[in-house]
Amino acid sequence: MHDFCAISLSDLLTPWDVIEKRLLAAAQADFVVALYNPKSQTRTQQISLAQQLFLKHRLDTPVAIVRSAYRFDEQVTITTLSELLDVSIDMLTVILIGNQSSRTHANWIITPAVTWDLMRNGNPSELVPLLSSQRSNQRSTANF
């Protein structure tokens, strides 16, 4: 559950069919995915096509939409894959799509390094004692 990939949606240097194959592979492999260059004034459909492709291969997973990261006007919106297009997206936006294990918790998206089945009540801070004693020196969760 700890792998991710980053995919540019810009087709200026990479043909769209190549980008689409990458998106499909990432969606099928259940990667956490960071999409960058998601939309410009002339490229408006790529983010919609990416959303439709991911919805075919995943349940309605959590999504973080980060605009102007680390700038004074940074905006972070936590939503779902189906509601992705309800938020303003432009070239200053990075979109983080969770995988099947990702959950929201207190305005964070958490993707555990273990499955939710190994946690009590789906709470990342309540790992089953056997697992936590075996992995005491490793982190149990990763968040965006």
Steps between C-alpha positions, in 0.01 A plus 500: 500500500801726499561545126387799299555653159495849350350559157489820298177560309674736257500364147733767363802265495333165567216371280167463679476128419826442692369703796174308490688165514694625804179610672338165430798306635511714817126466557506123451808457722332694782781754533456821691532746212618860477374676189678818396444739210134399527337782307587811304304756305527287185512152659172464686386141438798297626405522868145391421625205295740403779218514756275280284779246453576478874130468589484186283770332709446622856235568751443865577837559663615814685669774299707799608506801271792725585527839332807722534680255729737668747399847379330765710166427331517119529162327493440135591164338433420145609224346291420177317583376154141544383495863621844588366373728225290705743820676614691762301803343331777671301871471423593587859307198626627158601242225547569209734275198446497243779490126450251241628646521851501879524264663748435849628562582864488850652561684170778262396510221246670200654627204303625237742806289436286205613146402415204637696416141598805504727372805685237522767192687383686636196692738726865536394608570857358168620707238320453148620757453782674205333567706190618805691741293709644344185541835330569725796777683321300572185228753433152354471345770284598734224306813427515747219 
